[in-house]
Amino acid sequence: MSTTGETSPTATTDAPAVEPAAEPTENSTTNRRQPFPRGFLDSISTGWADRPEHTPPARPQASFAAARRAAVSAAFPGKRVVVPAGSVKQRSNDTDYPFRAHSAFSHLTGWAADSVPDSVLVLDPTSDGHDATLYLRERADRTTAEFYGDASIGEFWIGPRPALGGVAADLGVATAHIDEFAPADGDLTVDDDDELTRFVSELRLVKDEYELEQMRLAVEVTSRGFDDIIANLPRVIEHPRGERIVEGVFHQRARSDGNTEGYDTIAASGPHACYLHWTRNDGAVVPGDLILIDAGVEVDSLYTADITRTLPVSGTFTDVQRKVYETVREAADAAFAAAKPGVRFRSVHEAAMKVIAARTAEWGLLPVTADEALDADAGGQHRRYMVHGTSHHLGIDVHDCAQARREMYYDGLLEPGMVFTIEPGLYFQIDDLTVPEEYRGIGVRIEDDIVMTAEGPVNLSAGIPRTADEVEAWIARLNP
């Protein structure tokens, strides 16, 4: 049964409940539409219990969202600011992808996994700032055809929608029906106006207390998801597409204890681990190989973790696998040591690259010395084996603050409250003739989520085993 997109050929959102029955027309766009008989139309709007109005207390993030709106107001005096939640997106025919509100909309309203599609936050300028109004589609009265006849928004199909008053109390912001919203000349709209888009992205560079709490929660649930994967390794190995079993096991934890995954899970076993964004996840998981798992739970607030661990499928690293793994951990530890308040964000990557260059040169994989490889203009030979960056900001987006200016992001200074990843890796493609055969097909990444404090960096995911010895003990504990 489709959950979206099916509408009666005779029903409209503003028509009365009693309508003549009609047969699907010859030109009907779907064979699934059915006419409503007279008896249904005469009775559908009656016999319902009263729905009590529920006025919830403001949710914990409401005050933080208000402070964020105040920052936007101060940055754009006299301007009307428009931040849409976005609409559902078609997956195929009459089915849609699950709706997720625009990150800036959720950040500025506090409305997250339960937000309503097509809602719009508007900041209207006043003499001393802005008035905020959240426009949304009010729930349909049961006397309207929308209630039963529109499968995309009708409550008979998708369940109860929130009332204006309830949303206003919940989020601590004035609300109005979406029909009252009208764009105006001069509006600054997120994703249309570069300055506004940049500002709301940079606003998330330093997380507030609520955001940090949600990041800790996301890491905690993700940690349980990794435990689940290891506990299910026998079933993973048994299935011919074991990577899919890994993905499914993690998905169960993400949906049961959170909202969903923050991004497509990477379950890359054997040589697939050398493909940085392997999300097909259709391969076997074979003892003797490594499996690289890059996964993060997005909790109901939409904040996500982003963790990678690389596991020996048999439970024990080979000598070569251990050498590569511990080199990646050495690079991660060097990057962590370089991360301090007041240093440039790019210094984290540079510290990891020094280790990668030194070790690959030591192993005879480079045609130049490590120092020559690190030359900013003529070097980079070591990047063949680690082409990606070491760190990115993390939060309500897995690659958070992506529209920030370079001088605020990559060249910016680390500050308390920033959350970012440290994720060096080494990837030796199965057909890479520049490395000895024993290295080919080995891919390793270790990724942790870091919060900067005034005292220095804190690894939020330190509780997930990291060293080669710890990983082997972890697997043995959950697969006795």
C-alpha positions as CSV (number, residue, x, y, z in Angstrom):
1,M,0.0,0.0,0.0
2,S,1.4,3.3,-1.0
3,T,1.9,5.9,1.7
4,T,2.0,9.0,-0.4
5,G,0.7,10.6,-3.6
6,E,-2.7,8.9,-4.0
7,T,-5.6,11.4,-4.2
8,S,-9.3,10.7,-5.0
9,P,-10.2,12.0,-8.4
10,T,-13.2,13.8,-7.0
11,A,-11.7,15.1,-3.7
12,T,-10.0,18.4,-3.2
13,T,-8.7,19.9,0.0
14,D,-11.4,22.6,0.2
15,A,-14.4,20.7,-1.0
16,P,-17.3,19.6,1.3
17,A,-17.3,16.0,2.6
18,V,-20.4,15.1,0.7
19,E,-19.5,14.6,-3.0
20,P,-21.0,12.5,-5.8
21,A,-19.4,9.1,-6.4
22,A,-17.4,8.9,-9.6
23,E,-15.7,6.3,-11.6
24,P,-12.0,6.7,-12.5
25,T,-11.8,8.5,-15.8
26,E,-10.2,7.0,-18.9
27,N,-7.3,9.5,-18.6
28,S,-6.8,8.8,-14.9
29,T,-3.1,8.8,-14.0
30,T,-3.3,5.8,-11.8
31,N,-5.4,2.6,-11.6
32,R,-5.3,2.8,-7.8
33,R,-7.8,5.6,-7.4
34,Q,-11.2,4.4,-6.4
35,P,-14.5,6.4,-6.3
36,F,-16.1,7.2,-2.9
37,P,-19.7,5.8,-2.7
38,R,-22.5,8.0,-1.4
39,G,-22.8,6.2,1.9
40,F,-19.1,6.9,2.6
41,L,-19.4,10.6,1.7
42,D,-22.6,11.0,3.8
43,S,-21.1,9.5,6.9
44,I,-17.3,10.1,6.9
45,S,-17.4,13.4,8.7
46,T,-19.5,12.3,11.6
47,G,-19.2,9.9,14.5
48,W,-15.7,11.1,15.7
49,A,-14.8,11.8,19.3
50,D,-13.6,15.3,20.1
51,R,-9.8,15.7,19.9
52,P,-8.6,17.5,23.0
53,E,-6.2,20.4,22.4
54,H,-2.8,19.5,23.8
55,T,-0.6,22.4,24.9
56,P,2.8,20.9,25.6
57,P,5.6,22.6,27.6
58,A,8.3,24.1,25.5
59,R,10.9,21.5,24.4
60,P,14.4,21.9,25.9
61,Q,15.9,23.2,22.6
62,A,13.3,26.1,22.3
63,S,15.4,28.6,24.2
64,F,18.5,27.7,22.3
65,A,16.7,28.1,19.0
66,A,15.4,31.5,20.1
67,A,19.0,32.6,20.8
68,R,20.0,31.4,17.3
69,R,17.2,33.4,15.7
70,A,18.3,36.4,17.7
71,A,21.8,36.1,16.1
72,V,20.3,36.0,12.6
73,S,18.1,39.0,13.5
74,A,21.1,41.0,14.6
75,A,23.0,40.1,11.4
76,F,20.3,41.1,9.0
77,P,18.6,44.2,10.5
78,G,15.6,45.5,8.4
79,K,15.6,42.4,6.2
80,R,12.8,39.8,6.0
81,V,14.4,36.4,6.5
82,V,12.8,33.2,5.1
83,V,13.9,29.7,6.1
84,P,11.8,26.9,4.4
85,A,11.7,23.4,5.9
86,G,11.5,22.0,2.4
87,S,9.1,19.6,0.8
88,V,8.9,15.8,0.4
89,K,11.0,14.5,-2.5
90,Q,9.8,11.8,-4.9
91,R,11.4,8.5,-4.8
92,S,9.5,6.8,-7.6
93,N,6.0,7.3,-9.1
94,D,3.7,8.0,-6.2
95,T,6.2,7.2,-3.3
96,D,8.4,9.7,-1.6
97,Y,11.6,9.6,0.4
98,P,11.2,10.1,4.2
99,F,11.0,13.8,4.9
100,R,13.8,15.5,6.7
101,A,13.6,19.2,7.3
102,H,16.3,21.6,6.1
103,S,19.1,21.7,8.7
104,A,18.9,25.5,9.0
105,F,15.2,25.3,9.5
106,S,15.6,22.8,12.3
107,H,18.5,24.6,13.9
108,L,16.5,27.9,14.0
109,T,13.2,26.4,15.1
110,G,14.1,23.4,17.3
111,W,11.7,21.4,15.2
112,A,13.4,18.2,14.1
113,A,12.3,14.7,13.2
114,D,8.6,15.6,13.8
115,S,8.5,18.7,11.7
116,V,5.9,19.2,9.0
117,P,6.8,19.4,5.3
118,D,6.4,22.7,3.5
119,S,6.6,24.7,6.8
120,V,8.4,28.1,6.6
121,L,10.1,30.2,9.3
122,V,9.9,33.9,8.7
123,L,11.6,36.7,10.6
124,D,9.8,39.9,9.9
125,P,11.7,43.1,10.6
126,T,10.6,45.4,13.3
127,S,11.9,48.7,14.8
128,D,14.0,46.7,17.3
129,G,14.7,43.4,15.6
130,H,12.4,40.8,14.1
131,D,9.2,39.0,14.9
132,A,9.4,35.2,14.2
133,T,6.5,33.3,12.8
134,L,6.4,29.7,11.9
135,Y,3.9,29.0,9.0
136,L,2.7,25.4,8.7
137,R,-0.2,23.4,7.4
138,E,-2.8,23.2,10.2
139,R,-4.4,19.8,10.7
140,A,-7.5,19.3,8.6
141,D,-11.0,19.4,10.1
142,R,-12.8,16.0,9.6
143,T,-15.5,17.8,7.6
144,T,-13.0,18.5,4.8
145,A,-12.2,16.2,2.0
146,E,-8.5,16.6,2.7
147,F,-8.9,14.5,5.8
148,Y,-9.8,11.3,3.9
149,G,-9.1,12.1,0.3
150,D,-5.5,13.3,0.1
151,A,-3.0,10.6,0.8
152,S,0.0,13.0,0.9
153,I,-1.3,15.1,3.8
154,G,-4.7,13.7,4.9
155,E,-4.7,12.5,8.5
156,F,-6.6,9.4,7.5
157,W,-3.5,8.4,5.6
158,I,-0.5,9.8,7.5
159,G,-1.8,10.2,11.0
160,P,-2.5,13.3,13.1
161,R,-0.8,16.5,12.3
162,P,0.0,19.0,15.0
163,A,-2.2,22.0,15.7
164,L,-1.0,25.6,15.4
165,G,-1.4,26.2,19.1
166,G,0.4,23.1,20.1
167,V,3.4,23.9,17.9
168,A,3.5,27.4,19.2
169,A,3.7,26.2,22.8
170,D,6.1,23.4,22.0
171,L,8.7,25.6,20.1
172,G,8.0,28.9,21.8
173,V,7.4,30.7,18.6
174,A,4.2,32.3,17.0
175,T,2.5,30.1,14.4
176,A,0.2,30.7,11.5
177,H,-1.4,28.7,8.7
178,I,0.8,28.2,5.7
179,D,-1.9,29.7,3.5
180,E,-1.2,33.0,5.1
181,F,2.5,33.0,4.0
182,A,3.3,35.0,0.9
183,P,6.9,35.6,-0.5
184,A,7.7,39.2,-1.0
185,D,10.3,41.1,-3.0
186,G,13.5,41.6,-1.0
187,D,13.1,38.4,1.0
188,L,16.4,36.8,2.0
189,T,15.9,33.1,1.6
190,V,18.2,30.3,2.7
191,D,19.8,28.6,-0.3
192,D,18.9,31.5,-2.5
193,D,20.8,34.3,-0.7
194,D,24.5,33.5,-0.4
195,E,25.1,35.8,2.6
196,L,22.3,34.3,4.6
197,T,23.2,30.8,3.6
198,R,26.8,31.4,4.7
199,F,25.7,33.0,8.0
200,V,23.4,30.2,9.1
201,S,26.1,27.7,8.3
202,E,28.8,29.5,10.2
203,L,26.3,29.9,13.1
204,R,26.7,26.2,13.7
205,L,30.5,26.2,13.9
206,V,30.4,26.5,17.7
207,K,27.8,24.3,19.3
208,D,25.7,25.3,22.3
209,E,25.0,23.2,25.4
210,Y,22.0,21.5,23.9
211,E,23.8,20.6,20.7
212,L,26.7,19.1,22.6
213,E,24.3,17.0,24.6
214,Q,22.8,15.7,21.4
215,M,26.2,14.9,19.9
216,R,27.0,12.8,23.0
217,L,23.7,11.0,22.7
218,A,24.3,10.3,19.0
219,V,27.7,8.8,19.7
220,E,26.3,6.7,22.5
221,V,23.6,5.2,20.3
222,T,26.1,4.7,17.5
223,S,28.4,2.8,19.9
224,R,25.6,0.4,20.6
225,G,25.1,-0.1,16.9
226,F,28.7,-1.1,16.5
227,D,28.3,-3.6,19.3
228,D,25.3,-5.0,17.5
229,I,27.3,-5.5,14.3
230,I,30.1,-7.4,16.1
231,A,27.6,-9.6,18.0
232,N,26.1,-10.5,14.6
233,L,29.4,-11.3,12.9
234,P,28.6,-15.1,12.5
235,R,25.4,-14.2,10.7
236,V,27.2,-11.6,8.6
237,I,29.9,-14.1,7.5
238,E,27.3,-16.7,6.7
239,H,25.3,-14.5,4.2
240,P,26.6,-14.1,0.6
241,R,25.9,-10.4,0.9
242,G,27.1,-10.0,4.4
243,E,27.8,-6.3,4.0
244,R,24.0,-5.8,3.7
245,I,23.5,-7.7,7.0
246,V,25.9,-5.2,8.6
247,E,23.9,-2.3,7.1
248,G,20.6,-3.8,8.3
249,V,21.8,-4.5,11.8
250,F,23.0,-1.0,12.2
251,H,19.8,0.4,10.7
252,Q,17.7,-1.5,13.3
253,R,19.6,0.3,16.1
254,A,19.4,3.7,14.3
255,R,15.7,3.4,14.0
256,S,14.9,1.9,17.4
257,D,17.1,4.3,19.4
258,G,17.3,7.3,17.1
259,N,15.6,8.8,14.1
260,T,17.7,7.0,11.4
261,E,21.2,7.0,10.0
262,G,22.9,10.3,9.5
263,Y,24.2,9.2,6.1
264,D,24.3,6.0,4.1
265,T,26.2,3.3,6.0
266,I,29.5,2.2,4.5
267,A,30.0,-1.6,5.1
268,A,33.1,-2.3,3.0
269,S,34.7,-5.6,3.4
270,G,38.0,-6.8,1.8
271,P,39.0,-4.7,-1.2
272,H,35.8,-2.7,-1.0
273,A,37.3,-0.9,2.0
274,C,39.6,0.9,-0.4
275,Y,36.6,2.7,-2.0
276,L,36.0,5.7,0.2
277,H,32.3,6.0,-0.3
278,W,31.3,2.3,-0.8
279,T,27.6,2.2,-0.1
280,R,26.5,-0.6,-2.4
281,N,27.2,-2.9,0.5
282,D,26.5,-6.0,-1.6
283,G,29.7,-8.0,-1.0
284,A,30.5,-11.0,1.1
285,V,32.3,-10.6,4.5
286,V,35.1,-13.2,4.4
287,P,37.3,-14.3,7.4
288,G,40.8,-13.2,6.9
289,D,39.7,-9.8,5.4
290,L,39.1,-6.5,7.1
291,I,35.7,-4.8,7.1
292,L,35.6,-1.0,7.3
293,I,32.4,0.3,8.8
294,D,31.6,4.0,8.6
295,A,28.2,4.6,10.3
296,G,26.5,7.2,12.5
297,V,23.1,7.4,14.1
298,E,21.0,10.5,13.7
299,V,19.0,11.1,16.8
300,D,15.5,12.6,16.9
301,S,17.0,16.1,17.1
302,L,18.7,15.4,13.8
303,Y,22.2,15.6,15.2
304,T,24.4,12.8,14.0
305,A,27.5,10.9,14.9
306,D,30.1,9.8,12.3
307,I,32.3,6.9,13.4
308,T,34.5,4.5,11.5
309,R,36.1,1.3,12.8
310,T,38.0,-1.3,10.8
311,L,37.6,-4.9,12.1
312,P,39.4,-8.1,11.3
313,V,36.6,-10.4,10.2
314,S,38.2,-13.5,11.8
315,G,38.8,-11.6,15.1
316,T,42.5,-11.3,14.7
317,F,44.7,-9.0,12.5
318,T,47.4,-10.4,10.3
319,D,50.8,-8.9,10.8
320,V,50.5,-6.7,7.7
321,Q,46.9,-5.7,8.6
322,R,48.0,-4.8,12.1
323,K,51.0,-2.7,10.8
324,V,48.7,-0.7,8.5
325,Y,46.0,-0.4,11.2
326,E,48.4,0.9,13.9
327,T,49.9,3.4,11.5
328,V,46.4,4.8,10.9
329,R,45.9,5.0,14.6
330,E,49.3,6.7,15.0
331,A,48.1,9.3,12.5
332,A,44.8,9.8,14.3
333,D,46.6,10.2,17.7
334,A,49.0,12.8,16.1
335,A,46.0,14.7,14.7
336,F,44.3,14.6,18.1
337,A,47.5,15.9,19.8
338,A,47.7,18.8,17.3
339,A,44.1,19.9,18.0
340,K,44.2,22.7,20.6
341,P,42.2,25.9,21.1
342,G,43.5,28.6,18.9
343,V,45.3,26.5,16.3
344,R,44.2,26.4,12.7
345,F,41.8,23.6,11.8
346,R,44.0,22.5,8.9
347,S,46.8,21.8,11.4
348,V,44.9,18.6,12.4
349,H,45.1,17.3,8.8
350,E,48.7,18.3,8.5
351,A,49.7,16.4,11.6
352,A,48.0,13.2,10.3
353,M,49.7,13.6,6.9
354,K,53.1,13.8,8.5
355,V,52.6,10.3,9.9
356,I,51.2,8.9,6.6
357,A,54.0,10.3,4.6
358,A,56.7,9.1,7.0
359,R,55.4,5.5,7.2
360,T,54.7,5.1,3.5
361,A,58.2,6.4,2.7
362,E,59.6,4.1,5.4
363,W,57.9,1.1,3.7
364,G,59.4,2.0,0.4
365,L,56.1,3.0,-1.3
366,L,57.1,6.5,-2.3
367,P,59.4,7.6,-5.1
368,V,60.5,10.5,-2.9
369,T,61.4,11.2,0.8
370,A,58.7,11.9,3.3
371,D,59.8,15.6,3.5
372,E,59.6,15.9,-0.3
373,A,56.2,14.3,-0.3
374,L,55.0,16.9,2.2
375,D,56.1,19.8,0.0
376,A,52.9,21.9,-0.6
377,D,53.6,22.5,-4.3
378,A,55.7,19.5,-5.6
379,G,54.7,16.8,-3.1
380,G,51.6,14.8,-2.4
381,Q,52.8,11.4,-3.5
382,H,51.6,9.9,-0.2
383,R,48.1,11.2,-0.9
384,R,47.7,8.3,-3.4
385,Y,47.0,6.2,-0.4
386,M,44.9,8.7,1.5
387,V,43.2,11.1,-0.8
388,H,40.6,12.5,1.6
389,G,40.9,15.1,4.3
390,T,41.4,14.2,8.0
391,S,38.6,16.2,9.5
392,H,35.3,17.9,9.0
393,H,32.9,19.7,11.2
394,L,30.0,17.6,12.6
395,G,26.6,18.3,13.9
396,I,23.1,18.6,12.5
397,D,24.7,17.7,9.2
398,V,27.3,14.9,8.9
399,H,29.4,17.4,7.0
400,D,28.3,20.4,9.0
401,C,28.8,24.1,8.3
402,A,29.7,23.2,4.7
403,Q,28.8,26.7,3.4
404,A,31.1,28.5,5.8
405,R,33.9,30.6,4.4
406,R,37.3,28.9,4.1
407,E,38.8,31.4,6.5
408,M,36.2,30.4,9.1
409,Y,36.4,26.6,8.4
410,Y,39.6,25.0,7.0
411,D,41.7,28.1,7.8
412,G,39.7,29.0,10.9
413,L,40.9,28.7,14.5
414,L,39.6,25.9,16.7
415,E,37.4,27.1,19.5
416,P,35.7,25.5,22.5
417,G,32.3,24.1,21.4
418,M,33.5,23.0,18.0
419,V,32.8,19.4,17.1
420,F,34.7,17.7,14.3
421,T,36.0,14.3,13.1
422,I,39.5,12.9,13.1
423,E,39.6,10.2,10.4
424,P,42.9,9.3,8.7
425,G,43.1,6.2,6.6
426,L,45.3,4.1,4.3
427,Y,43.9,2.5,1.3
428,F,45.8,0.1,-1.0
429,Q,43.6,-0.7,-4.0
430,I,43.5,-4.3,-5.1
431,D,45.1,-3.5,-8.5
432,D,47.7,-0.9,-7.3
433,L,51.0,-2.0,-8.6
434,T,52.9,0.7,-6.6
435,V,52.6,-1.4,-3.4
436,P,53.7,-5.0,-2.6
437,E,51.1,-7.6,-3.2
438,E,50.7,-8.3,0.6
439,Y,49.3,-4.7,1.0
440,R,46.8,-4.8,-1.9
441,G,43.2,-4.9,-0.9
442,I,43.8,-3.5,2.6
443,G,41.8,-0.5,3.5
444,V,41.8,1.0,7.0
445,R,40.1,4.1,8.5
446,I,39.7,5.0,12.1
447,E,37.2,7.9,12.7
448,D,36.4,9.6,16.0
449,D,34.1,12.5,17.0
450,I,35.9,15.2,18.9
451,V,34.7,18.2,20.9
452,M,37.0,21.1,21.6
453,T,36.9,22.4,25.1
454,A,38.9,25.3,26.8
455,E,41.2,22.6,28.2
456,G,41.7,20.8,24.9
457,P,40.1,18.2,22.7
458,V,37.8,15.4,24.1
459,N,37.2,12.3,22.1
460,L,33.4,11.6,22.4
461,S,33.9,8.2,20.9
462,A,36.9,7.1,22.9
463,G,34.7,4.4,24.5
464,I,34.5,2.5,21.2
465,P,37.7,0.3,21.0
466,R,40.4,1.9,18.9
467,T,43.8,0.1,19.3
468,A,44.4,-3.2,17.4
469,D,44.5,-5.1,20.8
470,E,41.3,-3.4,22.0
471,V,39.5,-4.3,18.7
472,E,40.5,-7.9,18.9
473,A,39.4,-8.1,22.6
474,W,36.1,-6.4,21.6
475,I,35.4,-9.0,19.0
476,A,36.3,-11.9,21.4
477,R,34.1,-10.5,24.1
478,L,31.0,-10.2,21.9
479,N,31.7,-13.4,20.1
480,P,32.9,-15.8,22.8
